[in-house]
Amino acid sequence: MINMTSTTQEVFRDSVATITKEGKRNFINPKKPKGRLYNLRTWFSVFYLVVFFTLPFLKLHGEPLLMLNIMERKFIIFGMIFWPQDFFIFGIAMLCFIVFVILFTVAFGRIFCGWACPQTIFMEMLFRKIEYWIDGDSSQQKLLRKMPWNAEKIRKRTIKFLIFFALSFIIANFFLAYIIGMDQLLKDISQPLQNLGTFFSLLIFSTIFFFVYWWFREQVCIVVCPYGRLQGVLLDKNSIVVAYDYLRGEPRGKIKKSATAGTQDHKSGCADCKSGGCNTALAKLEDLQPVPVLGDCVDCGACVRVCPTGIDIRNGTQLECINCTACIDACDAIMLSVQRPPGLIRYASENSISDSKQLRFGKRLKGYTGVLSLLLILLVVLLASRTDLDARLMRTAGMTYTSMPDGRVSNLYNLKLANKTHEDIPVTLKLENIPGEISLVNSSNSLVKKEDYSSLQFFVKLNRASLKGWKTELVIGLYGPEGKIKTIRANFIGPEIYN
């Protein structure tokens, strides 16, 4: 491990870079990164943003490809409609997602945060690039922050404010489109006074996004997001993270031009040498302290200057690290410039650095994989067995049975139907285990409209001879145009039968 003998070297464990010693906000102005991994992240971000801004316009069967309408409790995921009756499927899907996050973190650390998290994508690959274009690189941004409010600062701040808020407003619109659908959004914003709910929602979302990307920034990852704290529990010595190879890099130090640097240091620092009265045999190199053998880290600080959360990766894995790989590109560039092999900072595990071990499929990975596999199988079974028409049958509350003039007994039932398809479904009901009659109260309600709820009220009329006591089980078949959809069971209440 890195030998840290001084208490001041571990001060990073007691503070965060975004807060000053006085407790005030310390804005991080990272140097603009460049390199192979940053270029890969840029291309991935372009694809990500294209998908984000295109998906709300895509439709399947006349409906959005993806919509999560919380207010109307209607969810469409790749053409499949889910209603509150399918909430248990969402529960299983969320469990699958949580276990996947755990498994992925155990194996690959916080790579999602650096490459696919919306906060990182928008902040580092959109807003930060615009900031570099307007304010300049890190040093220019710091100078601008300290600059008095003159014409240049007002002009730059105004341009950045307007662009940042415009982008926040656009993102808010698309965010809302994923909730209510793009068609409904365009309709609402064309008549804002008639749709104040949508108007105020856009205003709130725009303000939140603007606040995050203008002021709060990396604090979202450090303070708000629980994933940084979660990774501290999940990571082990085999997890792949952005890591500093301390065995190769330590002890760190500046590059010296020659091995006689110690002699020059002695001459420049010795008062007797300057006066000509020093008795030290400077010509004998064996009498001098040997120059220590330094590691590959030249202590340039490039990895710190490009970090968007302001940490020093050489201190090891930290909560603030989002695995954005900016430090890898910066360090590789320095290594190549001093003619040393790249990879001093790289994707690696603690064991791969200390013991040269590769990632092993250990007990934790096997356990998480097993649990995830079982949950995925259960999710697939639930999706495969999910019916297009959900039905819930109940006897009408407050009523028992009715004796009819012809001697038969009738019960009144309410059938709640939810059509999860994109087509209207006409339904019919048939008694399947006992002779009798089903009479609809209103036959026009037998058509269940697409993506809608419907209530069907009907009487079941049975002969007294068919009753098996005061409670008789009914088996009712629910049929559609293509045959039987599902079987419904209910209890029929009748008079007590005495032998």
Secondary structure, 3 states (H helix, E strand, C coil): CCCCCCHHHHHHHHCCCCECCCCCECCCCCCCCCCHHHHHHHHHHHHHHHHHHHHHHCEECCEECEEEECCCCEEEECCEEECHHHHHHHHHHHHHHHHHHHHHHHHHCCHHHHHCCHHHHHHHHHHHHHHHHHHCCHHHHHHHHHCCCCHHHHHHHHHHHHHHHHHHHHHHHHHHHHHHCHHHHHHHHHCHHHCHHHHHHHHHHHHHHHHHHHHHCCHHHHHHCCHHHHHHHHCCCCCCEEEECHHHHCCCCCCCCCCCHHHHHHHHHCHHHHHCCCCCCCCCHHHCCCCCCCCCCCCCCHHHHCCCCCCCHHHCCCCCCCCCCHHHHHHHHHHHHCCCCCCCEEEECHHHHHCCCCCCCCHHHHHHHHHHHHHHHHHHHHHHHCCCEEEEEEECCCCCCEECCCCCEEEEEEEEEEECCCCCEECEEEECCCCCEEEECCHHHHEECCCCEEEEEEEEEECHHHCCCCEEEEEEEEEECCEEEEEEEEEEECCCCCC
